[in-house]
Amino acid sequence: MSFKKLRGVNLPEKKQGLIRYTCLNILDQPVWMRKKFERLCVECGGVYHCALREIMTTERSVTEVALKYHVSESILYDFRKKLYESW
């Protein structure tokens, strides 16, 4: 898997990559990092925090997750952007 910088997220590519790969390996992270991640998912995703968590911890597409959780893709993109910028 290669990482591609997300347009519209006001962070440099290296920081975005660090956040992405940290989330993909969240189960290997220390407890404090897992708690930070869960807190940010709830803060940024609200009632859709489970969908946001799935986007960040798997390689599933936003479309696939949006259909699974019955939420619009644009809302999930906004939640993802907010999570990155809140990190």
All heavy atoms as an XYZ file, in Angstrom:
728
protein
N       0.842     -1.183      0.000
C       0.000      0.000      0.000
C       0.882      1.239      0.000
O       1.848      1.321      0.737
C      -0.889     -0.002      1.241
C      -1.670      1.250      1.399
S      -2.474      1.279      2.998
C      -3.089      2.909      2.932
N       0.550      2.185     -0.824
C       1.276      3.452     -0.811
C       0.325      4.545     -0.342
O      -0.884      4.444     -0.500
C       1.816      3.766     -2.200
O       0.750      3.925     -3.098
N       0.904      5.567      0.225
C       0.099      6.654      0.756
C       0.111      7.822     -0.213
O       1.148      8.179     -0.762
C       0.638      7.110      2.119
C      -0.119      8.279      2.667
C      -1.371      8.108      3.231
C       0.401      9.563      2.586
C      -2.096      9.185      3.713
C      -0.315     10.646      3.067
C      -1.563     10.457      3.630
N      -1.057      8.417     -0.423
C      -1.187      9.589     -1.278
C      -1.722     10.731     -0.423
O      -2.708     10.564      0.296
C      -2.153      9.273     -2.417
C      -2.336     10.400     -3.391
C      -3.292      9.986     -4.498
C      -3.673     11.184     -5.336
N      -4.747     10.865     -6.269
N      -1.060     11.882     -0.485
C      -1.480     13.047      0.291
C      -2.934     13.392     -0.012
O      -3.368     13.381     -1.148
C      -0.598     14.243     -0.044
C      -0.919     15.473      0.792
C      -0.015     16.624      0.407
C      -0.149     17.834      1.276
N      -1.435     18.310      1.627
N      -3.671     13.672      1.053
C      -5.077     14.047      0.911
C      -5.165     15.549      0.653
O      -4.677     16.355      1.449
C      -5.849     13.696      2.181
C      -5.840     12.225      2.577
C      -6.458     12.050      3.948
C      -6.581     11.406      1.543
N      -5.772     15.899     -0.472
C      -5.953     17.317     -0.769
C      -6.970     17.899      0.204
O      -7.911     17.227      0.605
C      -6.451     17.501     -2.197
C      -5.440     17.099     -3.232
C      -5.941     17.303     -4.637
N      -7.255     16.692     -4.813
C      -8.201     17.175     -5.609
N      -7.984     18.261     -6.301
N      -9.363     16.567     -5.715
N      -6.785     19.112      0.592
C      -7.733     19.768      1.488
C      -7.427     19.577      2.958
O      -8.041     20.221      3.797
N      -6.507     18.684      3.271
C      -6.097     18.495      4.667
C      -4.850     19.350      4.877
O      -3.847     19.189      4.181
C      -5.799     17.012      4.987
C      -5.285     16.857      6.403
C      -7.055     16.177      4.783
N      -4.934     20.269      5.822
C      -3.868     21.251      6.012
C      -2.717     20.703      6.846
O      -2.379     21.255      7.889
C      -4.444     22.522      6.650
C      -5.454     23.193      5.750
O      -5.256     23.251      4.539
N      -6.530     23.685      6.317
N      -2.133     19.612      6.366
C      -0.962     19.009      6.993
C      -0.009     18.562      5.893
O      -0.458     18.171      4.811
C      -1.356     17.778      7.815
C      -2.194     17.993      9.069
C      -2.642     16.658      9.628
C      -1.432     18.774     10.113
N       1.295     18.572      6.176
C       2.232     18.083      5.163
C       2.055     16.577      4.931
O       1.547     15.854      5.786
C       3.608     18.398      5.752
C       3.394     18.794      7.155
C       1.950     19.081      7.360
N       2.489     16.130      3.779
C       2.330     14.724      3.394
C       2.942     13.767      4.412
O       2.348     12.731      4.736
C       2.956     14.494      2.019
C       2.767     13.089      1.497
C       3.299     12.922      0.086
O       3.869     13.871     -0.478
O       3.136     11.817     -0.443
N       4.109     14.097      4.939
C       4.769     13.208      5.905
C       3.943     13.043      7.176
O       3.840     11.943      7.717
C       6.168     13.724      6.250
C       7.151     13.568      5.125
C       8.524     14.061      5.526
C       9.494     13.907      4.373
N      10.838     14.375      4.732
N       3.345     14.113      7.648
C       2.522     14.029      8.861
C       1.244     13.246      8.569
O       0.805     12.433      9.387
C       2.187     15.424      9.380
C       1.296     15.405     10.605
C       1.883     16.131     11.758
C       1.005     15.937     12.979
N       1.136     16.965     13.942
N       0.632     13.475      7.413
C      -0.549     12.705      7.035
C      -0.215     11.217      6.975
O      -0.985     10.381      7.451
C      -1.086     13.157      5.676
C      -1.791     14.472      5.696
C      -2.418     14.792      4.345
O      -2.731     13.903      3.555
N      -2.585     16.081      4.076
N       0.927     10.897      6.393
C       1.347      9.501      6.293
C       1.567      8.876      7.656
O       1.173      7.734      7.908
N       2.193      9.637      8.553
C       2.426      9.141      9.912
C       1.099      8.818     10.601
O       0.937      7.745     11.198
C       3.199     10.177     10.729
C       3.377      9.856     12.212
C       4.268      8.633     12.383
C       3.943     11.040     12.951
N       0.144      9.718     10.486
C      -1.170      9.510     11.106
C      -1.855      8.295     10.485
O      -2.383      7.428     11.198
C      -2.049     10.771     10.971
C      -1.443     11.917     11.783
C      -3.478     10.483     11.415
C      -2.033     13.280     11.478
N      -1.831      8.198      9.162
C      -2.494      7.092      8.459
C      -1.923      5.746      8.880
O      -2.663      4.816      9.214
C      -2.362      7.281      6.952
C      -2.950      6.149      6.139
C      -4.446      6.068      6.295
N      -4.977      5.026      5.421
C      -6.028      4.293      5.704
N      -6.705      4.496      6.800
N      -6.436      3.363      4.878
N      -0.604      5.636      8.876
C       0.016      4.351      9.204
C      -0.089      4.028     10.695
O      -0.185      2.861     11.070
C       1.460      4.308      8.714
C       1.524      4.248      7.199
C       2.156      5.233      6.467
C       0.905      3.206      6.509
C       2.191      5.183      5.080
C       0.938      3.149      5.122
C       1.580      4.135      4.417
O       1.602      4.079      3.048
N      -0.124      5.049     11.532
C      -0.371      4.822     12.958
C      -1.762      4.224     13.149
O      -1.937      3.268     13.903
C      -0.241      6.138     13.756
O       1.087      6.639     13.613
C      -0.549      5.923     15.228
N      -2.737      4.773     12.449
C      -4.111      4.274     12.559
C      -4.251      2.861     11.992
O      -4.960      2.029     12.567
C      -5.086      5.216     11.859
S      -5.244      6.814     12.674
N      -3.582      2.591     10.874
C      -3.660      1.256     10.298
C      -3.067      0.202     11.235
O      -3.436     -0.963     11.183
C      -2.938      1.208      8.944
C      -3.671      1.849      7.782
C      -2.774      1.906      6.546
C      -4.963      1.106      7.469
N      -2.149      0.623     12.100
C      -1.503     -0.283     13.047
C      -1.888      0.050     14.480
O      -1.100     -0.134     15.402
C       0.016     -0.203     12.886
C       0.454     -0.710     11.538
O       0.403     -1.900     11.284
N       0.844      0.198     10.657
N      -3.112      0.507     14.688
C      -3.531      1.002     15.997
C      -3.439     -0.068     17.079
O      -3.133      0.240     18.234
C      -4.943      1.640     15.931
C      -5.182      2.528     17.144
C      -6.018      0.588     15.795
C      -4.338      3.765     17.200
N      -3.647     -1.323     16.737
C      -3.580     -2.381     17.753
C      -2.160     -2.618     18.251
O      -1.973     -3.186     19.329
C      -4.180     -3.678     17.207
C      -5.672     -3.619     16.890
C      -6.140     -4.939     16.296
C      -6.480     -3.244     18.117
N      -1.169     -2.156     17.501
C       0.231     -2.288     17.915
C       0.727     -1.066     18.680
O       1.874     -1.036     19.108
C       1.128     -2.495     16.690
C       0.793     -3.770     15.940
O       0.368     -4.745     16.594
O       0.939     -3.788     14.704
N      -0.121     -0.069     18.843
C       0.262      1.178     19.501
C       0.097      1.062     21.014
O      -0.675      0.240     21.497
C      -0.596      2.338     18.980
C      -0.511      2.572     17.493
C       0.893      2.850     17.013
O       1.651      3.573     17.657
N       1.258      2.253     15.890
N       0.796      1.921     21.760
C       0.620      1.923     23.219
C      -0.807      2.346     23.586
O      -1.519      2.969     22.791
C       1.640      2.946     23.715
C       2.169      3.649     22.524
C       1.795      2.884     21.307
N      -1.196      2.012     24.803
C      -2.559      2.274     25.270
C      -2.915      3.749     25.139
O      -4.011      4.089     24.700
C      -2.735      1.786     26.729
C      -4.078      2.217     27.286
C      -2.599      0.280     26.790
N      -2.009      4.651     25.505
C      -2.327      6.077     25.453
C      -2.649      6.516     24.025
O      -3.514      7.363     23.817
C      -1.209      6.937     26.050
C       0.076      6.914     25.276
C       1.141      6.075     25.462
C       0.438      7.769     24.189
N       2.129      6.346     24.555
C       1.731      7.388     23.758
C      -0.206      8.809     23.532
C       2.392      8.015     22.712
C       0.458      9.436     22.479
C       1.749      9.045     22.090
N      -1.975      5.914     23.023
C      -2.231      6.270     21.625
C      -3.584      5.713     21.180
O      -4.334      6.387     20.466
C      -1.127      5.719     20.721
C      -1.318      6.045     19.259
S      -1.247      7.802     18.877
C       0.498      8.094     18.977
N      -3.918      4.503     21.607
C      -5.221      3.932     21.262
C      -6.346      4.755     21.868
O      -7.376      4.991     21.230
C      -5.300      2.471     21.714
C      -4.380      1.565     20.920
C      -4.671      0.095     21.129
N      -4.647     -0.343     22.505
C      -3.642     -0.959     23.098
N      -2.537     -1.208     22.430
N      -3.722     -1.346     24.357
N      -6.145      5.226     23.108
C      -7.165      6.063     23.754
C      -7.309      7.398     23.034
O      -8.416      7.903     22.856
C      -6.825      6.285     25.229
C      -7.054      5.068     26.073
C      -6.767      5.338     27.529
C      -7.028      4.104     28.367
N      -6.777      4.342     29.796
N      -6.185      7.987     22.623
C      -6.224      9.243     21.868
C      -6.998      9.042     20.566
O      -7.859      9.854     20.212
C      -4.796      9.712     21.554
C      -4.734     10.917     20.638
C      -3.306     11.282     20.279
C      -3.270     12.458     19.326
N      -1.902     12.887     19.013
N      -6.714      7.949     19.881
C      -7.388      7.655     18.619
C      -8.896      7.497     18.828
O      -9.694      8.081     18.095
C      -6.793      6.388     17.990
C      -7.545      5.910     16.789
C      -7.497      6.613     15.593
C      -8.304      4.759     16.852
C      -8.205      6.171     14.487
C      -9.007      4.315     15.746
C      -8.957      5.027     14.567
N      -9.291      6.735     19.829
C     -10.718      6.534     20.094
C     -11.404      7.856     20.464
O     -12.518      8.138     20.016
C     -10.922      5.511     21.216
C     -10.605      4.094     20.804
C     -11.469      3.583     19.668
O     -12.673      3.929     19.603
O     -10.941      2.834     18.827
N     -10.742      8.676     21.282
C     -11.299      9.972     21.666
C     -11.503     10.849     20.441
O     -12.558     11.484     20.274
C     -10.368     10.660     22.673
C     -10.835     12.057     23.085
C      -9.868     12.715     24.070
N      -8.485     12.732     23.644
C      -7.955     13.587     22.761
N      -8.718     14.505     22.194
N      -6.671     13.541     22.453
N     -10.520     10.885     19.550
C     -10.634     11.698     18.341
C     -11.733     11.181     17.412
O     -12.440     11.969     16.784
C      -9.300     11.760     17.604
C      -8.247     12.658     18.228
C      -6.917     12.503     17.500
C      -8.694     14.110     18.228
N     -11.888      9.865     17.330
C     -12.964      9.304     16.502
C     -14.323      9.771     17.006
O     -15.183     10.172     16.225
C     -12.906      7.775     16.488
S     -11.624      7.116     15.408
N     -14.512      9.747     18.320
C     -15.791     10.169     18.897
C     -15.986     11.675     18.728
O     -17.059     12.137     18.338
C     -15.883      9.754     20.380
C     -17.103     10.367     21.049
C     -15.921      8.234     20.503
N     -14.937     12.459     19.000
C     -15.036     13.911     18.872
C     -15.305     14.339     17.432
O     -16.107     15.232     17.182
C     -13.748     14.582     19.354
C     -13.575     14.609     20.846
C     -12.249     15.238     21.263
O     -11.553     15.837     20.409
O     -11.902     15.111     22.444
N     -14.617     13.711     16.485
C     -14.711     14.138     15.088
C     -15.858     13.473     14.342
O     -16.410     14.068     13.416
C     -13.399     13.842     14.365
S     -11.981     14.714     15.067
N     -16.221     12.260     14.727
C     -17.240     11.521     13.993
C     -18.608     11.501     14.627
O     -19.579     11.122     13.981
N     -18.693     11.906     15.889
C     -19.986     11.910     16.570
C     -20.656     10.557     16.515
O     -20.031      9.538     16.799
N     -21.911     10.532     16.098
C     -22.645      9.269     16.052
C     -22.092      8.318     14.993
O     -22.396      7.123     15.020
C     -24.163      9.485     15.818
C     -24.789     10.222     16.972
C     -24.422     10.191     14.508
N     -21.269      8.824     14.092
C     -20.661      7.987     13.052
C     -19.205      7.646     13.371
O     -18.412      7.370     12.482
C     -20.765      8.673     11.693
C     -22.188      8.856     11.255
C     -22.767     10.117     11.218
C     -22.977      7.762     10.907
C     -24.087     10.281     10.828
C     -24.302      7.916     10.517
C     -24.847      9.175     10.483
O     -26.160      9.333     10.103
N     -18.857      7.656     14.658
C     -17.466      7.386     15.038
C     -17.019      5.988     14.613
O     -15.859      5.786     14.286
C     -17.241      7.600     16.538
C     -17.988      6.656     17.416
N     -19.294      6.871     17.782
C     -17.623      5.498     17.992
C     -19.706      5.881     18.553
N     -18.706      5.026     18.694
N     -17.926      5.034     14.576
C     -17.565      3.680     14.139
C     -17.182      3.673     12.658
O     -16.241      2.986     12.256
C     -18.701      2.701     14.396
S     -19.038      2.430     16.140
N     -17.890      4.432     11.856
C     -17.566      4.535     10.432
C     -16.210      5.209     10.249
O     -15.386      4.750      9.442
C     -18.649      5.315      9.699
N     -15.963      6.262     11.001
C     -14.681      6.954     10.922
C     -13.550      6.025     11.344
O     -12.502      5.963     10.694
C     -14.704      8.219     11.786
C     -13.434      9.054     11.805
C     -13.048      9.504     10.399
C     -13.609     10.245     12.731
N     -13.761      5.268     12.415
C     -12.749      4.318     12.887
C     -12.440      3.294     11.791
O     -11.284      2.968     11.536
C     -13.210      3.610     14.150
C     -12.172      2.653     14.708
C     -12.628      1.828     15.903
N     -13.316      2.591     16.928
C     -14.624      2.457     17.195
N     -15.371      1.615     16.509
N     -15.177      3.169     18.151
N     -13.477      2.813     11.128
C     -13.275      1.812     10.076
C     -12.500      2.386      8.892
O     -11.631      1.721      8.330
C     -14.621      1.252      9.620
C     -14.478      0.064      8.709
C     -15.760     -0.727      8.534
O     -16.595     -0.749      9.469
O     -15.914     -1.325      7.456
N     -12.798      3.624      8.530
C     -12.052      4.259      7.435
C     -10.573      4.379      7.784
O      -9.713      4.129      6.954
C     -12.634      5.650      7.118
C     -13.972      5.509      6.425
C     -11.675      6.474      6.261
C     -14.713      6.804      6.279
N     -10.300      4.753      9.016
C      -8.916      5.012      9.415
C      -8.117      3.745      9.723
O      -6.896      3.754      9.635
C      -8.885      5.949     10.627
C      -9.435      7.328     10.354
S      -8.631      8.209      8.993
C      -6.979      8.409      9.648
N      -8.776      2.663     10.079
C      -8.043      1.463     10.504
C      -8.061      0.336      9.477
O      -7.483     -0.719      9.720
C      -8.581      0.924     11.848
O      -9.966      0.597     11.689
C      -8.390      1.928     12.956
N      -8.745      0.544      8.357
C      -8.781     -0.467      7.299
C      -8.460      0.201      5.968
O      -8.339      1.419      5.895
C     -10.175     -1.133      7.204
O     -11.117     -0.169      6.731
C     -10.622     -1.705      8.530
N      -8.361     -0.617      4.958
C      -8.116     -0.088      3.617
C      -9.394     -0.070      2.788
O      -9.346      0.019      1.569
C      -7.018     -0.899      2.937
C      -5.681     -0.753      3.647
C      -4.551     -1.487      2.952
O      -4.459     -1.380      1.713
O      -3.786     -2.155      3.646
N     -10.539     -0.119      3.467
C     -11.823     -0.041      2.764
C     -12.029      1.377      2.233
O     -11.590      2.346      2.834
C     -12.959     -0.419      3.700
C     -12.928     -1.870      4.084
C     -14.173     -2.267      4.850
N     -14.072     -3.653      5.237
C     -13.740     -4.057      6.459
N     -13.511     -3.183      7.410
N     -13.659     -5.337      6.733
N     -12.761      1.460      1.142
C     -13.009      2.770      0.543
C     -14.075      3.525      1.340
O     -14.890      2.924      2.048
C     -13.481      2.604     -0.904
O     -14.782      2.057     -0.936
N     -14.062      4.834      1.195
C     -15.064      5.668      1.850
C     -16.456      5.290      1.340
O     -17.409      5.224      2.116
C     -14.765      7.168      1.621
C     -15.906      8.033      2.115
C     -13.469      7.561      2.312
N     -16.567      4.988      0.059
C     -17.855      4.587     -0.514
C     -18.391      3.333      0.168
O     -19.563      3.270      0.553
C     -17.710      4.334     -2.033
O     -17.200      5.516     -2.647
C     -19.031      3.954     -2.656
N     -17.539      2.350      0.313
C     -17.935      1.089      0.948
C     -18.405      1.312      2.386
O     -19.438      0.798      2.807
C     -16.747      0.128      0.908
C     -17.023     -1.256      1.400
C     -15.801     -2.157      1.308
O     -14.779     -1.769      0.718
O     -15.890     -3.270      1.851
N     -17.651      2.102      3.141
C     -17.996      2.366      4.542
C     -19.269      3.208      4.626
O     -20.122      2.970      5.480
C     -16.815      3.041      5.276
C     -17.197      3.437      6.680
C     -15.603      2.108      5.299
N     -19.409      4.173      3.734
C     -20.611      5.017      3.728
C     -21.870      4.179      3.509
O     -22.885      4.382      4.181
C     -20.496      6.092      2.653
N     -21.799      3.240      2.590
C     -22.949      2.370      2.339
C     -23.248      1.479      3.538
O     -24.400      1.281      3.901
C     -22.696      1.515      1.094
C     -22.734      2.253     -0.237
C     -22.246      1.347     -1.371
C     -24.132      2.763     -0.529
N     -22.201      0.972      4.154
C     -22.370      0.084      5.315
C     -23.046      0.806      6.481
O     -23.900      0.256      7.160
C     -21.008     -0.461      5.743
C     -21.057     -1.358      6.961
C     -19.670     -1.879      7.312
C     -19.699     -2.701      8.590
N     -18.357     -3.182      8.935
N     -22.648      2.072      6.721
C     -23.148      2.820      7.875
C     -24.279      3.795      7.530
O     -24.716      4.556      8.387
C     -21.998      3.564      8.563
C     -21.070      2.626      9.296
C     -19.935      2.114      8.680
C     -21.340      2.237     10.596
C     -19.086      1.246      9.343
C     -20.499      1.374     11.278
C     -19.373      0.878     10.639
O     -18.541      0.010     11.310
N     -24.718      3.811      6.279
C     -25.833      4.667      5.843
C     -25.563      6.149      6.131
O     -26.363      6.835      6.760
C     -27.149      4.238      6.496
C     -27.444      2.784      6.317
N     -27.836      2.269      5.109
C     -27.369      1.739      7.177
C     -28.009      0.963      5.231
N     -27.728      0.608      6.473
N     -24.411      6.612      5.679
C     -24.021      8.011      5.841
C     -23.434      8.481      4.514
O     -22.926      7.671      3.735
C     -23.003      8.162      7.008
C     -21.741      7.385      6.745
C     -22.698      9.609      7.298
N     -23.516      9.766      4.242
C     -22.999     10.260      2.960
C     -21.466     10.276      2.958
O     -20.827     10.477      3.997
C     -23.537     11.655      2.660
O     -22.849     12.630      3.399
N     -20.925     10.072      1.784
C     -19.470     10.081      1.629
C     -18.890     11.435      2.010
O     -17.826     11.501      2.632
C     -19.094      9.737      0.191
C     -19.405      8.328     -0.203
C     -19.108      8.063     -1.667
O     -18.102      8.582     -2.181
O     -19.894      7.335     -2.296
N     -19.555     12.515      1.626
C     -19.019     13.854      1.899
C     -18.892     14.101      3.408
O     -17.939     14.730      3.855
C     -19.859     14.935      1.235
O     -21.167     14.938      1.747
N     -19.832     13.592      4.174
C     -19.748     13.742      5.629
C     -18.544     12.962      6.160
O     -17.796     13.459      7.009
C     -21.053     13.285      6.307
C     -22.156     14.298      6.022
C     -20.877     13.082      7.802
C     -23.515     13.909      6.534
N     -18.323     11.752      5.643
C     -17.172     10.962      6.088
C     -15.855     11.622      5.704
O     -14.895     11.601      6.476
C     -17.250      9.542      5.536
C     -18.342      8.662      6.137
C     -18.330      7.283      5.496
C     -18.200      8.560      7.642
N     -15.801     12.229      4.520
C     -14.595     12.959      4.127
C     -14.337     14.121      5.092
O     -13.198     14.375      5.482
C     -14.711     13.486      2.692
C     -14.536     12.432      1.626
C     -15.514     12.229      0.670
C     -13.387     11.648      1.566
C     -15.361     11.274     -0.325
C     -13.224     10.689      0.580
C     -14.213     10.500     -0.357
O     -14.055      9.548     -1.335
N     -15.397     14.820      5.480
C     -15.250     15.927      6.435
C     -14.767     15.426      7.790
O     -13.897     16.038      8.416
C     -16.570     16.676      6.611
C     -16.981     17.467      5.381
O     -16.114     17.716      4.510
O     -18.166     17.832      5.293
N     -15.333     14.301      8.264
C     -14.903     13.729      9.542
C     -13.442     13.316      9.487
O     -12.681     13.546     10.434
C     -15.746     12.498      9.901
C     -17.178     12.798     10.263
C     -18.133     11.803     10.202
C     -17.587     14.064     10.663
C     -19.458     12.049     10.535
C     -18.909     14.325     10.995
C     -19.844     13.319     10.935
N     -13.044     12.705      8.380
C     -11.653     12.264      8.231
C     -10.705     13.463      8.250
O      -9.674     13.446      8.921
C     -11.491     11.474      6.932
C     -10.084     10.939      6.737
C      -9.965     10.128      5.484
N     -10.140     10.970      4.303
C     -10.029     10.530      3.064
N      -9.767      9.266      2.821
N     -10.187     11.357      2.055
N     -11.075     14.510      7.532
C     -10.248     15.719      7.512
C     -10.119     16.294      8.927
O      -9.020     16.654      9.366
C     -10.865     16.772      6.583
C     -10.116     18.077      6.585
C     -10.778     19.126      5.719
C      -9.968     20.415      5.830
N     -10.561     21.520      5.138
N     -11.231     16.350      9.644
C     -11.218     16.882     11.005
C     -10.324     16.039     11.920
O      -9.572     16.582     12.728
C     -12.652     16.931     11.541
C     -12.793     17.631     12.855
C     -14.261     17.757     13.242
C     -14.397     18.399     14.608
N     -15.800     18.444     15.066
N     -10.372     14.721     11.755
C      -9.527     13.855     12.576
C      -8.046     14.123     12.290
O      -7.254     14.296     13.221
C      -9.841     12.373     12.314
C      -9.079     11.428     13.228
C     -10.003     10.333     13.737
C      -7.904     10.787     12.540
N      -7.676     14.178     11.024
C      -6.275     14.464     10.674
C      -5.825     15.780     11.290
O      -4.748     15.859     11.878
C      -6.098     14.526      9.160
C      -5.807     13.197      8.503
C      -6.796     12.484      7.854
C      -4.518     12.657      8.521
C      -6.523     11.271      7.230
C      -4.240     11.450      7.903
C      -5.245     10.766      7.271
O      -4.965      9.558      6.658
N      -6.626     16.815     11.129
C      -6.223     18.148     11.593
C      -6.299     18.294     13.103
O      -5.690     19.200     13.667
C      -7.042     19.216     10.875
C      -6.700     19.261      9.394
C      -7.514     20.259      8.600
O      -8.477     20.836      9.145
O      -7.192     20.459      7.417
N      -7.024     17.399     13.778
C      -7.104     17.431     15.238
C      -6.002     16.605     15.897
O      -5.823     16.662     17.105
C      -8.455     16.885     15.708
O      -9.501     17.678     15.226
N      -5.333     15.810     15.109
C      -4.317     14.887     15.643
C      -3.270     15.673     16.395
O      -2.781     15.367     17.426
C      -3.685     14.091     14.512
C      -2.897     12.943     15.005
C      -1.577     12.923     15.340
C      -3.371     11.599     15.240
N      -1.200     11.669     15.737
C      -2.273     10.836     15.696
C      -4.600     10.973     15.116
C      -2.380      9.484     16.008
C      -4.694      9.646     15.418
C      -3.603      8.905     15.860
